[in-house]
């Protein structure tokens, strides 16, 4: 029996995902557990494994195209079953354009309808039928409607700007050919090209079937900044004062990316469903900075203040194990290992890769792990499993000069530690004398469903002890 491969739900709350690349070709044998496709979610690229063995009979969603969660993306034929039989059994019939004799049966004086687009769509649902169970269609090639049909006619009352007319008139035949060809590129590549000001139509992809991949972008210089906007045209008769007066406020709408939508959704969920409370403490870090300077004297073993912070988080979780937990609908889930998410700023948003087993890692191993995760986050190379799990997060804005702030909990974590900059401040010593010390302010945001005030206070006190005595964490 043929098996339909459907778009999996790889990210919490995601309604769709995009195919980045197929790892097997049509006709290839597939074993259960073998990675067959790379799927790009809002934050990561995930290798999806086949759940059963078979032969890849057909691909229903091409590389670079998106599909809803649960929609069919491929068909696997059973052993001994032909690809045609598997597609027919799965309800994936060829389109009219592929059926012999279809064009001849059309009336001569009636123009043939344009071919459907390359993405695979299901017909409208009938009564009592879900979208997931509907039959689908396989499209073997993209449709490109004639240029005359896709061109947008100019509005009579508004002439096109002179700059646009000149650029259209001066476009070379090669440029016109590049703009008319279909571009195969993943959503990640399209986003990077937009950020760098690169026109994908001018790039010849080096990936399979000419697909544009990240290395093609990295080999190009970023485009020059756009030229200054032309002077505004004279006002038309009847134009409102708001659109023509110098006092008008200008703005630019920046479309939401998938990552930005995911951040908005999750943080809105956090602030509306998680009862936050906040605890703040000052840490004297002179001894930590001196120890870090001695370690960094050897170029082969460089560590950051944030590495010490993560190590102190792991030590405090071991000392107060009740804090190493998250809330679920059925129970409070307490963990034996300390897995901590680290906030990493990336173009257009924020990612939180998870460092596993912080309490077991030596400081050098911890530092190397964090650097590798942060680099892959900025390069867009994190896997989905590297963004999942953990019970706690750390957000450090000290490198930007921020001395104190409060962070929003990243669900399902029960807490997040906001770390500020270490700055010289006046402090009162144990003997009452006023001295100057380097102080770092940290703020714990806690989920009151999991952490009571006393537990959170005990954890924060343990963190301060460990961060102020860093040598004890290394022995």
LUMDRENDREN-5522 format. One record per residue (C-alpha): x, y, z; residue number from 1. Coordinates in steps of 0.001 Angstrom, whole numbers. Layout:
+---------+---------+---------+-----+
!       x !       y !       z !  nr !
+---------+---------+---------+-----+
!       X !       Y !       Z ! NUM !
...
+---------+---------+---------+-----+
end
This chain:
+---------+---------+---------+-----+
!       x !       y !       z !  nr !
+---------+---------+---------+-----+
!       0 !       0 !       0 !   1 !
!    1303 !    3444 !    -909 !   2 !
!    2237 !    5801 !    1933 !   3 !
!    1658 !    9552 !    1831 !   4 !
!    4380 !   11675 !    3460 !   5 !
!    2803 !   14739 !    5056 !   6 !
!    4294 !   18011 !    6230 !   7 !
!    5151 !   17423 !    9902 !   8 !
!    4475 !   19842 !   12748 !   9 !
!    8094 !   20572 !   13653 !  10 !
!    7659 !   23844 !   15567 !  11 !
!    5132 !   24640 !   18261 !  12 !
!    2244 !   26688 !   16878 !  13 !
!    3532 !   26641 !   13285 !  14 !
!     854 !   26337 !   10597 !  15 !
!    3197 !   25767 !    7633 !  16 !
!    6800 !   25067 !    6671 !  17 !
!    8889 !   25136 !    3512 !  18 !
!   10836 !   22459 !    1670 !  19 !
!   14504 !   23455 !    1579 !  20 !
!   15858 !   20442 !    -290 !  21 !
!   14965 !   16849 !   -1089 !  22 !
!   17691 !   14443 !     -37 !  23 !
!   16505 !   11558 !   -2255 !  24 !
!   15392 !   11481 !   -5895 !  25 !
!   12194 !   10099 !   -7352 !  26 !
!   12620 !    6370 !   -7884 !  27 !
!   15107 !    5936 !   -5047 !  28 !
!   14653 !    3277 !   -2380 !  29 !
!   13954 !    4717 !    1074 !  30 !
!   14395 !    2873 !    4359 !  31 !
!   12541 !    3632 !    7575 !  32 !
!   14405 !    6249 !    9601 !  33 !
!   16313 !    7595 !    6577 !  34 !
!   16394 !   11383 !    6176 !  35 !
!   14541 !   12206 !    2960 !  36 !
!   13944 !   15965 !    3067 !  37 !
!   15204 !   19141 !    4743 !  38 !
!   12334 !   21281 !    6015 !  39 !
!   12765 !   24913 !    6949 !  40 !
!   10664 !   26139 !    9862 !  41 !
!   10440 !   29669 !   11192 !  42 !
!   13711 !   29293 !   13067 !  43 !
!   15658 !   26262 !   11890 !  44 !
!   16259 !   23650 !    9203 !  45 !
!   15151 !   20142 !   10125 !  46 !
!   15958 !   16807 !    8487 !  47 !
!   12754 !   14769 !    8338 !  48 !
!   13047 !   10973 !    8361 !  49 !
!   10784 !    8524 !    6571 !  50 !
!    8503 !    6650 !    8937 !  51 !
!    8365 !    3559 !    6727 !  52 !
!   10272 !    1971 !    3862 !  53 !
!    9366 !    2251 !     193 !  54 !
!   10255 !    3847 !   -3130 !  55 !
!    9847 !    7575 !   -3627 !  56 !
!    7093 !    7560 !   -6258 !  57 !
!    6548 !   11297 !   -6520 !  58 !
!    7326 !   14667 !   -4966 !  59 !
!    4262 !   16835 !   -4379 !  60 !
!    5938 !   19996 !   -3023 !  61 !
!    8998 !   21298 !   -4831 !  62 !
!   12110 !   22748 !   -3221 !  63 !
!   11553 !   26311 !   -2075 !  64 !
!    7782 !   25893 !   -1836 !  65 !
!    5736 !   26027 !    1376 !  66 !
!    2908 !   23757 !    2485 !  67 !
!     525 !   23643 !    5409 !  68 !
!    1195 !   21278 !    8294 !  69 !
!    -479 !   17965 !    7450 !  70 !
!    -499 !   18556 !    3694 !  71 !
!     920 !   15766 !    1481 !  72 !
!    4461 !   16454 !     281 !  73 !
!    5466 !   13095 !   -1248 !  74 !
!    4263 !    9556 !   -1977 !  75 !
!    6132 !    6323 !   -1169 !  76 !
!    5342 !    3230 !   -3209 !  77 !
!    5211 !    -136 !   -1478 !  78 !
!    7693 !   -2857 !   -2524 !  79 !
!    6743 !   -4139 !   -5971 !  80 !
!    4272 !   -1311 !   -6589 !  81 !
!    4733 !     988 !   -9578 !  82 !
!    4999 !    4733 !   -9142 !  83 !
!    1842 !    5270 !  -11217 !  84 !
!    -168 !    2869 !   -9063 !  85 !
!    1157 !    4465 !   -5864 !  86 !
!     241 !    7965 !   -7018 !  87 !
!   -3186 !    6809 !   -8115 !  88 !
!   -3792 !    5020 !   -4816 !  89 !
!   -2746 !    8120 !   -2901 !  90 !
!   -5138 !   10247 !   -4943 !  91 !
!   -2338 !   12125 !   -6729 !  92 !
!   -3559 !   12127 !  -10330 !  93 !
!   -1639 !   13834 !  -13157 !  94 !
!   -2883 !   17224 !  -14257 !  95 !
!   -4808 !   17814 !  -17483 !  96 !
!   -1693 !   19293 !  -19095 !  97 !
!      36 !   15921 !  -18719 !  98 !
!   -2853 !   13818 !  -20050 !  99 !
!   -2574 !   12819 !  -23733 ! 100 !
!   -5153 !   14263 !  -26095 ! 101 !
!   -6337 !   16969 !  -23776 ! 102 !
!   -5139 !   19840 !  -25922 ! 103 !
!   -6696 !   18344 !  -29083 ! 104 !
!  -10108 !   18057 !  -27450 ! 105 !
!  -10246 !   21751 !  -26648 ! 106 !
!  -12189 !   23923 !  -29141 ! 107 !
!   -9951 !   25636 !  -31673 ! 108 !
!  -11401 !   29080 !  -31012 ! 109 !
!  -11035 !   28811 !  -27252 ! 110 !
!   -7695 !   29644 !  -25625 ! 111 !
!   -6349 !   26904 !  -23394 ! 112 !
!   -6433 !   27845 !  -19696 ! 113 !
!   -3067 !   28569 !  -18078 ! 114 !
!   -1359 !   25692 !  -16318 ! 115 !
!   -1682 !   25597 !  -12534 ! 116 !
!    1299 !   26870 !  -10478 ! 117 !
!    4065 !   24549 !   -9374 ! 118 !
!    2859 !   24324 !   -5783 ! 119 !
!     555 !   21429 !   -5085 ! 120 !
!   -2901 !   22285 !   -3966 ! 121 !
!   -5798 !   20153 !   -2880 ! 122 !
!   -9330 !   20652 !   -4277 ! 123 !
!  -11914 !   22294 !   -2019 ! 124 !
!  -13144 !   20112 !     772 ! 125 !
!  -16505 !   18419 !     435 ! 126 !
!  -18908 !   18160 !    3324 ! 127 !
!  -17448 !   15972 !    6053 ! 128 !
!  -14018 !   15839 !    4440 ! 129 !
!  -10901 !   17323 !    6077 ! 130 !
!   -8149 !   19137 !    4216 ! 131 !
!   -5635 !   16462 !    5211 ! 132 !
!   -7709 !   13654 !    3643 ! 133 !
!   -8420 !   15360 !     298 ! 134 !
!   -6745 !   14026 !   -2874 ! 135 !
!   -3891 !   16064 !   -4249 ! 136 !
!   -2445 !   16744 !   -7691 ! 137 !
!    1113 !   16280 !   -8905 ! 138 !
!    2522 !   19045 !  -11072 ! 139 !
!    5710 !   18198 !  -12928 ! 140 !
!    6688 !   21671 !  -14183 ! 141 !
!    6046 !   25295 !  -13276 ! 142 !
!    3616 !   27409 !  -15208 ! 143 !
!    4723 !   30738 !  -16593 ! 144 !
!    1839 !   32868 !  -17861 ! 145 !
!    2532 !   35202 !  -20792 ! 146 !
!    4126 !   38506 !  -19906 ! 147 !
!    1128 !   40377 !  -21273 ! 148 !
!   -1112 !   38697 !  -18729 ! 149 !
!    1128 !   39305 !  -15725 ! 150 !
!    1997 !   42921 !  -16474 ! 151 !
!      34 !   45376 !  -14380 ! 152 !
!   -1489 !   48144 !  -16521 ! 153 !
!    -739 !   51692 !  -15464 ! 154 !
!   -3530 !   53578 !  -13808 ! 155 !
!   -4759 !   56366 !  -16070 ! 156 !
!   -4787 !   58999 !  -13383 ! 157 !
!   -1204 !   58360 !  -12194 ! 158 !
!    1729 !   58188 !  -14571 ! 159 !
!    4666 !   55930 !  -13729 ! 160 !
!    7700 !   57757 !  -12241 ! 161 !
!   10310 !   58794 !  -14774 ! 162 !
!   12980 !   56664 !  -13108 ! 163 !
!   10845 !   53539 !  -13486 ! 164 !
!   10130 !   54272 !  -17130 ! 165 !
!   13796 !   54795 !  -17891 ! 166 !
!   14844 !   51600 !  -16139 ! 167 !
!   12182 !   49614 !  -17974 ! 168 !
!   13176 !   51095 !  -21327 ! 169 !
!   16879 !   50447 !  -20720 ! 170 !
!   16494 !   46865 !  -19518 ! 171 !
!   18632 !   44505 !  -21535 ! 172 !
!   17253 !   41334 !  -23153 ! 173 !
!   19432 !   39294 !  -20778 ! 174 !
!   17856 !   40985 !  -17768 ! 175 !
!   14383 !   40368 !  -19149 ! 176 !
!   15231 !   36712 !  -19626 ! 177 !
!   16579 !   36460 !  -16060 ! 178 !
!   13466 !   38036 !  -14582 ! 179 !
!   11142 !   35684 !  -16493 ! 180 !
!   12811 !   32451 !  -15426 ! 181 !
!   11564 !   30695 !  -12331 ! 182 !
!   13792 !   31079 !   -9288 ! 183 !
!   14519 !   28040 !   -7143 ! 184 !
!   15618 !   29290 !   -3729 ! 185 !
!   14664 !   28464 !    -165 ! 186 !
!   12903 !   31040 !    2042 ! 187 !
!   16163 !   31440 !    3987 ! 188 !
!   18087 !   32340 !     828 ! 189 !
!   15346 !   34755 !    -236 ! 190 !
!   15453 !   36470 !    3163 ! 191 !
!   19245 !   36787 !    3110 ! 192 !
!   19161 !   38151 !    -441 ! 193 !
!   16613 !   40768 !     591 ! 194 !
!   18693 !   41807 !    3602 ! 195 !
!   21848 !   42108 !    1450 ! 196 !
!   20134 !   43878 !   -1425 ! 197 !
!   20870 !   41087 !   -3927 ! 198 !
!   18612 !   40425 !   -6919 ! 199 !
!   18176 !   36649 !   -7139 ! 200 !
!   17244 !   36937 !  -10815 ! 201 !
!   20875 !   37843 !  -11596 ! 202 !
!   22332 !   34733 !   -9930 ! 203 !
!   22909 !   31372 !  -11570 ! 204 !
!   22381 !   28821 !   -8817 ! 205 !
!   24923 !   26095 !   -8194 ! 206 !
!   22547 !   23745 !   -6391 ! 207 !
!   20533 !   20856 !   -7836 ! 208 !
!   18579 !   21885 !  -10956 ! 209 !
!   20022 !   25397 !  -10720 ! 210 !
!   18695 !   26032 !   -7212 ! 211 !
!   20228 !   29099 !   -5563 ! 212 !
!   21936 !   28112 !   -2298 ! 213 !
!   23557 !   30102 !     459 ! 214 !
!   27093 !   29747 !    -916 ! 215 !
!   25974 !   31530 !   -4081 ! 216 !
!   25048 !   34574 !   -1974 ! 217 !
!   28196 !   34416 !     137 ! 218 !
!   30310 !   34585 !   -3019 ! 219 !
!   28766 !   37936 !   -3977 ! 220 !
!   29360 !   41380 !   -2469 ! 221 !
!   26387 !   43101 !    -895 ! 222 !
!   24585 !   45495 !   -3220 ! 223 !
!   25240 !   49214 !   -2913 ! 224 !
!   22746 !   51262 !    -879 ! 225 !
!   19711 !   52359 !   -2891 ! 226 !
!   19918 !   55754 !   -4560 ! 227 !
!   18184 !   58707 !   -3004 ! 228 !
!   14484 !   58877 !   -3724 ! 229 !
!   13517 !   61297 !   -6524 ! 230 !
!   11927 !   64603 !   -5689 ! 231 !
!    8172 !   64326 !   -5121 ! 232 !
!    6052 !   64987 !   -8188 ! 233 !
!    3762 !   68021 !   -8257 ! 234 !
!     458 !   67491 !   -6557 ! 235 !
!   -2392 !   66309 !   -8726 ! 236 !
!   -5656 !   68228 !   -8763 ! 237 !
!   -7859 !   66948 !   -5989 ! 238 !
!   -4998 !   65475 !   -3933 ! 239 !
!   -5501 !   65737 !    -186 ! 240 !
!   -3304 !   68003 !    1892 ! 241 !
!   -2031 !   65049 !    3972 ! 242 !
!    -246 !   63561 !     949 ! 243 !
!    1334 !   66746 !    -402 ! 244 !
!    2326 !   68991 !    2495 ! 245 !
!    5915 !   68956 !    3860 ! 246 !
!    4525 !   68174 !    7303 ! 247 !
!    3446 !   64700 !    6170 ! 248 !
!    5107 !   61879 !    8154 ! 249 !
!    6981 !   59362 !    6007 ! 250 !
!    7254 !   55677 !    6898 ! 251 !
!    8263 !   52309 !    5483 ! 252 !
!    6345 !   49062 !    6052 ! 253 !
!    8740 !   46159 !    6639 ! 254 !
!    6926 !   42849 !    6013 ! 255 !
!    6937 !   40398 !    8926 ! 256 !
!    9272 !   37451 !    8539 ! 257 !
!    8378 !   34013 !    9813 ! 258 !
!   10869 !   34427 !   12655 ! 259 !
!    9383 !   37770 !   13696 ! 260 !
!    5877 !   36302 !   13692 ! 261 !
!    7074 !   33372 !   15807 ! 262 !
!    8723 !   35730 !   18313 ! 263 !
!    5580 !   37856 !   18511 ! 264 !
!    3354 !   34818 !   18996 ! 265 !
!    5463 !   33161 !   21685 ! 266 !
!    6197 !   36282 !   23716 ! 267 !
!    2558 !   37374 !   23581 ! 268 !
!    1640 !   33917 !   24813 ! 269 !
!    4224 !   34229 !   27588 ! 270 !
!    3121 !   37631 !   28880 ! 271 !
!    -582 !   36702 !   28789 ! 272 !
!    -469 !   33138 !   30173 ! 273 !
!    2634 !   32961 !   32390 ! 274 !
!    2481 !   34739 !   35781 ! 275 !
!    5862 !   36515 !   35926 ! 276 !
!    7551 !   37853 !   39036 ! 277 !
!   11011 !   39389 !   39254 ! 278 !
!   13962 !   39249 !   41666 ! 279 !
!   17102 !   41406 !   41326 ! 280 !
!   20569 !   40971 !   42816 ! 281 !
!   23973 !   42692 !   42543 ! 282 !
!   27064 !   40498 !   42080 ! 283 !
!   30613 !   41635 !   42815 ! 284 !
!   32647 !   40222 !   39944 ! 285 !
!   36176 !   41566 !   40532 ! 286 !
!   37477 !   38069 !   41298 ! 287 !
!   35699 !   36658 !   38244 ! 288 !
!   37242 !   39270 !   35942 ! 289 !
!   40712 !   38632 !   37350 ! 290 !
!   40347 !   34864 !   36838 ! 291 !
!   39042 !   35407 !   33302 ! 292 !
!   42021 !   37627 !   32491 ! 293 !
!   44433 !   34902 !   33644 ! 294 !
!   42633 !   32257 !   31568 ! 295 !
!   42513 !   34468 !   28461 ! 296 !
!   46246 !   35113 !   28674 ! 297 !
!   46500 !   31819 !   26792 ! 298 !
!   44964 !   32477 !   23330 ! 299 !
!   43987 !   28820 !   23047 ! 300 !
!   41634 !   29027 !   26050 ! 301 !
!   39513 !   32152 !   25767 ! 302 !
!   36308 !   32420 !   27790 ! 303 !
!   33680 !   35109 !   28251 ! 304 !
!   31835 !   36474 !   31264 ! 305 !
!   28716 !   34787 !   29899 ! 306 !
!   30462 !   31402 !   30111 ! 307 !
!   30936 !   31961 !   33842 ! 308 !
!   27279 !   33017 !   34108 ! 309 !
!   26128 !   29759 !   32492 ! 310 !
!   28412 !   27747 !   34756 ! 311 !
!   26963 !   29518 !   37802 ! 312 !
!   23425 !   28828 !   36561 ! 313 !
!   24237 !   25113 !   36362 ! 314 !
!   25771 !   25087 !   39847 ! 315 !
!   22784 !   26933 !   41327 ! 316 !
!   20362 !   24456 !   39699 ! 317 !
!   22215 !   21583 !   41323 ! 318 !
!   22087 !   23347 !   44683 ! 319 !
!   18358 !   24177 !   44339 ! 320 !
!   16953 !   21339 !   42176 ! 321 !
!   13358 !   22515 !   42670 ! 322 !
!   14154 !   25403 !   40306 ! 323 !
!   15155 !   23067 !   37464 ! 324 !
!   11567 !   22400 !   36370 ! 325 !
!    8844 !   23480 !   33965 ! 326 !
!    5050 !   23612 !   34079 ! 327 !
!    2903 !   21144 !   32126 ! 328 !
!    -871 !   20722 !   32130 ! 329 !
!    -618 !   17488 !   34091 ! 330 !
!    2391 !   18008 !   36377 ! 331 !
!    5500 !   19974 !   37248 ! 332 !
!    8312 !   18343 !   35284 ! 333 !
!   11641 !   18358 !   37130 ! 334 !
!   14852 !   17616 !   35225 ! 335 !
!   17995 !   15830 !   36338 ! 336 !
!   20225 !   17536 !   33753 ! 337 !
!   20693 !   21298 !   33504 ! 338 !
!   19908 !   22383 !   29929 ! 339 !
!   20077 !   26153 !   29464 ! 340 !
!   18991 !   28222 !   26452 ! 341 !
!   21228 !   31132 !   25455 ! 342 !
!   19684 !   34139 !   23704 ! 343 !
!   21561 !   34947 !   20467 ! 344 !
!   20774 !   38041 !   18389 ! 345 !
!   20524 !   37248 !   14661 ! 346 !
!   19534 !   39419 !   11686 ! 347 !
!   15836 !   40081 !   11980 ! 348 !
!   15245 !   38430 !   15330 ! 349 !
!   16431 !   36254 !   18192 ! 350 !
!   17245 !   32557 !   18569 ! 351 !
!   17713 !   30558 !   21770 ! 352 !
!   19855 !   27446 !   21173 ! 353 !
!   20017 !   25080 !   24139 ! 354 !
!   23281 !   24034 !   25799 ! 355 !
!   22866 !   20488 !   27175 ! 356 !
!   24352 !   19299 !   30453 ! 357 !
!   25802 !   22631 !   31588 ! 358 !
!   26645 !   21198 !   35003 ! 359 !
!   28868 !   18497 !   33436 ! 360 !
!   30809 !   20681 !   31000 ! 361 !
!   34178 !   22136 !   31864 ! 362 !
!   34453 !   25881 !   31353 ! 363 !
!   36452 !   25489 !   28126 ! 364 !
!   34005 !   22934 !   26717 ! 365 !
!   31088 !   25152 !   27665 ! 366 !
!   32681 !   28148 !   25945 ! 367 !
!   33354 !   26189 !   22736 ! 368 !
!   29798 !   24826 !   22681 ! 369 !
!   28241 !   28262 !   23086 ! 370 !
!   30445 !   29776 !   20368 ! 371 !
!   29539 !   26994 !   17925 ! 372 !
!   25816 !   27307 !   18600 ! 373 !
!   25915 !   31105 !   18330 ! 374 !
!   27769 !   30963 !   15001 ! 375 !
!   25337 !   28436 !   13523 ! 376 !
!   22450 !   30581 !   14772 ! 377 !
!   23812 !   33614 !   12899 ! 378 !
!   24454 !   31475 !    9804 ! 379 !
!   20962 !   29993 !    9853 ! 380 !
!   22309 !   26480 !   10365 ! 381 !
!   20684 !   25407 !   13637 ! 382 !
!   18679 !   22199 !   13723 ! 383 !
!   15259 !   22060 !   15342 ! 384 !
!   16408 !   19811 !   18214 ! 385 !
!   19019 !   22433 !   19151 ! 386 !
!   16209 !   24914 !   19832 ! 387 !
!   14047 !   22605 !   21918 ! 388 !
!   14131 !   21514 !   25544 ! 389 !
!   15663 !   23026 !   28638 ! 390 !
!   14083 !   24644 !   31665 ! 391 !
!   15875 !   27991 !   31871 ! 392 !
!   17253 !   30801 !   29674 ! 393 !
!   20010 !   33400 !   29929 ! 394 !
!   19891 !   36779 !   28164 ! 395 !
!   23017 !   38932 !   28425 ! 396 !
!   22935 !   42563 !   27233 ! 397 !
!   25989 !   43650 !   29185 ! 398 !
!   28091 !   43936 !   26024 ! 399 !
!   25766 !   46745 !   24888 ! 400 !
!   26270 !   48730 !   28081 ! 401 !
!   22871 !   47907 !   29567 ! 402 !
!   23235 !   47798 !   33348 ! 403 !
!   19852 !   46310 !   34289 ! 404 !
!   16739 !   44963 !   32556 ! 405 !
!   13935 !   42418 !   32902 ! 406 !
!   13411 !   39655 !   30336 ! 407 !
!   10285 !   37803 !   29221 ! 408 !
!   10214 !   34075 !   29927 ! 409 !
!   10649 !   31843 !   26874 ! 410 !
!    7928 !   29142 !   27165 ! 411 !
!    7963 !   26434 !   28340 ! 412 !
!   10923 !   27499 !   30504 ! 413 !
!   10188 !   28504 !   34074 ! 414 !
!   12760 !   31279 !   34300 ! 415 !
!   15171 !   33567 !   32497 ! 416 !
!   18138 !   35467 !   33922 ! 417 !
!   18741 !   38954 !   32517 ! 418 !
!   22432 !   39896 !   32854 ! 419 !
!   23610 !   43496 !   32761 ! 420 !
!   27019 !   45090 !   32312 ! 421 !
!   29723 !   44873 !   34992 ! 422 !
!   30558 !   48439 !   35996 ! 423 !
!   32551 !   50094 !   38817 ! 424 !
!   30196 !   51190 !   41621 ! 425 !
!   30538 !   52366 !   45226 ! 426 !
!   29840 !   49577 !   47730 ! 427 !
!   29873 !   49306 !   51496 ! 428 !
!   32178 !   46602 !   52820 ! 429 !
!   31572 !   44266 !   55741 ! 430 !
!   33420 !   46687 !   58023 ! 431 !
!   31227 !   49592 !   56944 ! 432 !
!   33918 !   51200 !   54821 ! 433 !
!   32985 !   52633 !   51435 ! 434 !
!   34943 !   51130 !   48549 ! 435 !
!   34707 !   50800 !   44774 ! 436 !
!   33945 !   47371 !   43260 ! 437 !
!   32928 !   45993 !   39879 ! 438 !
!   29244 !   45089 !   40164 ! 439 !
!   27003 !   43174 !   37765 ! 440 !
!   23208 !   43374 !   38207 ! 441 !
!   21120 !   40324 !   37328 ! 442 !
!   17327 !   40016 !   37269 ! 443 !
!   15514 !   36693 !   37541 ! 444 !
!   12118 !   36461 !   35782 ! 445 !
!   10299 !   33469 !   37278 ! 446 !
!    7127 !   31542 !   36455 ! 447 !
!    5085 !   31632 !   39661 ! 448 !
!    3271 !   28427 !   38697 ! 449 !
!    6550 !   26531 !   39137 ! 450 !
!    8715 !   28686 !   41405 ! 451 !
!    7480 !   30129 !   44651 ! 452 !
!    9116 !   33295 !   45892 ! 453 !
!   11240 !   31458 !   48471 ! 454 !
!   12547 !   28904 !   45932 ! 455 !
!   13402 !   31652 !   43430 ! 456 !
!   15179 !   33647 !   46166 ! 457 !
!   17193 !   30599 !   47236 ! 458 !
!   18227 !   29946 !   43645 ! 459 !
!   19268 !   33563 !   43065 ! 460 !
!   21298 !   33592 !   46282 ! 461 !
!   23067 !   30391 !   45191 ! 462 !
!   23826 !   31953 !   41804 ! 463 !
!   25356 !   35041 !   43435 ! 464 !
!   27565 !   32891 !   45685 ! 465 !
!   28902 !   30911 !   42740 ! 466 !
!   29450 !   33932 !   40468 ! 467 !
!   31310 !   35772 !   43239 ! 468 !
!   33519 !   32709 !   43915 ! 469 !
!   34277 !   31517 !   40374 ! 470 !
!   37251 !   29350 !   41278 ! 471 !
!   34959 !   27011 !   43198 ! 472 !
!   33050 !   26232 !   39984 ! 473 !
!   36220 !   25060 !   38257 ! 474 !
!   37360 !   22471 !   40828 ! 475 !
+---------+---------+---------+-----+
end
